C-alpha cells in the first residue's frame, strides 16, 4: 500500500525523463557508430582482401602448382605468406568450380567455397560480404589465369567481422566520454529546471495540480451565481454554468474575445473594462433578466491578469421592488390628494367662518365639477379601472410638482386582462414619473399620455416638453442606471429598464424619440396581453 501511494516528485520525474532521453540518445548514437564502424571495416579491409587475393593470383608458383598432383601441400607456402602479410582470417585457393584445393584452414580442403554474389568465376575480381560457416566475412576474390588467359583457379581472401562490442568500442573511443558529459549536463539541467518549475508552482507536485484543477472546476460549476474571468487581452479565460445561463452563451466560449460572443455592448463594456469600482454593483438588463454585475481585478504577484465578474439574477427581486414602487406611488398619490383636499378644506373652513356660504357652495360645485370632468374624460377613453384610476391619481401628483398631466383626446383602451392591467399600470406609472421629473421646473411643463388599441397591439406614448434624451443615450437608458439601493425614493432608477423588461416579456418593445422633448413609445402585441 505504501509503495502505491508513493509518487515521484517533480524533480524526480524530470530526472527520469532526462535519463530516458539520454539512454535513447546513447542507443541511437551507438547504433550509428556500429554502422559506421562496419562500413569503415568493410571499405578498408575489403580493399585489403582484394589486394591479397590479386597478389596470390599473380604469383607464378600458384599458377604452376594449381594443377599439380598435390595442390594442398604445394600451395600452402604462398597461402601462409599471404595470411602473414594481410592478417586475413582465411586465404583459400579453389578450382574454377569453387572446390577448395588448398587453404589456411585445412578443414576446408575439398569443400565448396562460399562465393556469395562474386563473379570471380567469370574472370572478374570482386569484393564484398559473404556468409560462411555461421559468420559474416568481408572477402576479396581474384581469378587465377594461366599464360593463355584461361581460368584455372580462384584466389579467395576473407576476414571475419569483429564482434559487436569490439566494433562499438573501436569506432567510439571518445563516445562514452562525450555521452557521459552529456548525461551529467542533462541531469544537472533537469534538476535546475525542476527546481525552477517547483519554485514557480509554489512547491506543488503534478498530482496536486490535477486535484486543484478538479476541485476548481467542481466548485465553479456548483456555484449558482455566474462567474466569468476575462484576461487583459479581452478574451474569456473561465466561465461557469451559471454565467452561461445568465448570458445565454453556449459551450464554446473560453479563449474567445468578448466582442465575438454576441452580447449586448453594455454587457461587453462592463465585463471587459476594469473600472476600479469594486464596492459598487452594476445592474444591466440581459435579455429578459435583470442581472447584477460585480467586478474585481485579478492579479498575480502584483501584476494584473484580468478581471473576475460575478453575476446574480435579480429579476424576481426587481419585480417585487416594482410592486413596492407601485405601492409607494399610490402612497405619493394619496399624499398629494390629501394635501390638495386639505388646502381645499382650509379654504372652505375659512369661508364658513366668514359666513360666505354662497362662496362655499360655489367652490364645492366647482371642485366637484372639475373632479367629475377629469374622471369622466379619462373613463370615457380608458375602460380599464386600474389604468384609469392611475391616470387620475397621477394628475394630482403631477399638479403638486407644477406639471400638467393630460390624456390625449385620441386615446382609446378597452378592458384588458388583470395581468395586462398590472403591467400597464407599472409601465405608465414609471414613464409618467420619469416624464414629470424631466420637465418640471421648465417653462409650462406638460406631460401627455396617449393610449391606442388596434386589432393587433396596444400602443402607449408618453410625451413631455423637457430637454429630451440625447441620441447617444437612447439605448443606454434602458440598460443602465438601475439602482439596487433600497433607500432610493420611490424606487427611482428602476423605471426604464423595468419598462423594457416587461415589454420584452410580452414580446413587445419600447423606444424613445424626440418631439419638443422625449417621446417614449411602448408596443405590446395583442395576443400576449
ABEGO torsion letter per residue (X at the ends): XAAAABBBBAAAAAAAAAAAAAAAAAAAAAAAAAAAAAAAAAAAAAAAAAAAAAAAAABAAAAAAAABABAAAAAAAAAAAAAAAAGBABBBBBBAAGBBABBABAAABGBBBBAEABAAAAGBBBBEBBBBGGBBBBBBBBBBBBAAGBBABBBBBBBBBBBAAAAAAAABAAAAAAAAAAAAAAAAAAAAAAAAAAAAAGGBBAAAAAAAAAAAAAAAAABABBBBBBBAAGBBABBBAAAAAAAGBBABABGBBAAAAGBBAAAAAAAABBAGBAABBBBBBBEABBBBBBBBBBBBGGBBAEBBBBBBBAAAAAAAAAAAAAAAAAAAAAAAAAAAAAAAAAAAAAAAAAGBAAAAAAAAAAAAAAAAAAAAAAAAABABAAAAAAAAAAAAAAAAAGBBBBBBAABBBBBBBAAAAAAAAAAAAAAAAAAAAAABGBBGBBBBBBBBBBAABBBBBBBBABAEBBAAAAAAAAABGBBABAABBGGBGAAAAAAAAAAAAAGBBBBBBBBGEBBBBBBBBAAAX
